[in-house]
Amino acid sequence: MDMIRVENLDKTFTLHLRGGIALPVLRNTGFSVDAGECVTLHGPSGAGKSTLLRSIYGNYRPQAGRILICHDGEMVDIVHAQPRVVLEIRKRTLGYVTQFLRVIPRVPTLDIVAEPLLARGAGLQASRARAAELLTRLQIAEKMWDLPPATFSGGEQQRINIARGFCADYPILLLDEPTASLDEANRKIVINLIDDARQRGTAIVAIVHDADTRAAITTRLLPLPSHGVAA
Amino acid sequence: MTNLDQTPLLSVEALNKSFGRQMACRDVSFELWPGEVLGIVGESGSGKSTLLNAIAGRLAVDSGKVLYRTGSNDIIDLASASEAQRRHLMRTEWGFVQQHARDGLRMTFSAGANIGERLMALGDKHYGTLRDTALDWLQAVEIAPERIDDLPRTFSGGMQQRLQIARNLVTRPRIVLMDEPTGGLDVSVQARLLDLIRRLVQEHNVACIVVTHDLGVARLLAHRLMVMRRGQVVEAGLTDQLLDDPQHAYTQLLVSSVLSV
């Protein structure tokens, strides 16, 4: 079953402060992702991998085309959905893990990780228990759970971000360089986490530069030439 | 979209307001849904605060509608409602948090009386319950309970702002309007206040309209943003869409003018 279907997507950035320069990034891009697949976007820097991922998340707004997301068994076009519908899709269907953790002042690590599950109404106890399980698996020492992660190292923040992204068991996961600043041992843990999710049926779209990690998680490689994928 | 509300809480239609020949709000329309936090951003003089005051009925509008769905499911046009009706709503289902706490607090009343006032106006006369409620709310906004009998002027700016929030939330309003709620506070105090607002808004599922010129505040609090310039809405959308992929020249200018959001 298709979980994501991208159709004829065009994305151009117009820089009004630079005399209106237009930078076309995606042109007529199209592909789909099935449940239980891990599709890895592949192409040179500037090919539009992150732009495509952000567009699927509803973060970037394409000029043309559709991005259908399977939400509650219905295909919803996230490009044209109302803002509150996009938020609802993100709450229950679509997870997104970037390299960088957006820290909320004063909120402790455990609650940052538990938040997506809590937002879905899972209850404080259950959400924190799941968060604790993931933090343990990702080797974040328990003494750090009560602290806000602002001062943690890059690798620790990234693992917290991964824990947060995996906490709610989203049917679709978008991963932008999830292992970029991790050591070998932690990279293996994350690879296993991704693989477990995929085998449970999660549809995954990933950007991974490291060739070994890419080989370990990918079920299908999607090449993006400098002007996106021709449909 | 099974569990989404079908009717908005507030529906502003083609609102216009001018001061002489100066258009402060030009043809502004938007909807606000239950539990949604809408940020209004733009530089000083863009019409943000005028819009907020017009929505609250503190300013007479030239034309347009402000349709509010009450707790009993009636639709009232606040732009043409009677003063008595409007005042009742402002004391019960609506809240207004001012930029300067001293404009929103009674500076000659104790902290406890500031929190109790709206409840008393609704007919709650029992001293013991009023005091217990005040104590609960002081705790909720992180003010020590022993300060209950102190006057707000003995509080720091951040504490005053938190007290103002408690004073507004005590009647469990369905909409709270906030005008630069963190303006004029130290950065460390701002962070604490933002975290508090974020948590309370979530816990009580209250819809908010927050006017701010600080895109960092907007990023942290708002689900959705409207960018205003010269009284007009030039761009609207999800907060992260507007800040990460601004389309309008003015939004691009705003976003590129901050160090990091």
HADDOCK unambig.tbl for C-alpha pairs under 7 A between the chains (distance, minus, plus):
assign (segid A and resid 16 and name CA) (segid B and resid 249 and name CA) 5.12 0.50 0.50
assign (segid A and resid 17 and name CA) (segid B and resid 249 and name CA) 6.81 0.50 0.50
assign (segid A and resid 17 and name CA) (segid B and resid 253 and name CA) 7.00 0.50 0.50
assign (segid A and resid 59 and name CA) (segid B and resid 240 and name CA) 6.10 0.50 0.50
assign (segid A and resid 59 and name CA) (segid B and resid 241 and name CA) 4.83 0.50 0.50
assign (segid A and resid 60 and name CA) (segid B and resid 241 and name CA) 5.81 0.50 0.50
assign (segid A and resid 60 and name CA) (segid B and resid 245 and name CA) 5.59 0.50 0.50
assign (segid A and resid 83 and name CA) (segid B and resid 237 and name CA) 6.49 0.50 0.50
assign (segid A and resid 83 and name CA) (segid B and resid 238 and name CA) 5.63 0.50 0.50
assign (segid A and resid 105 and name CA) (segid B and resid 191 and name CA) 6.05 0.50 0.50
assign (segid A and resid 105 and name CA) (segid B and resid 195 and name CA) 6.93 0.50 0.50
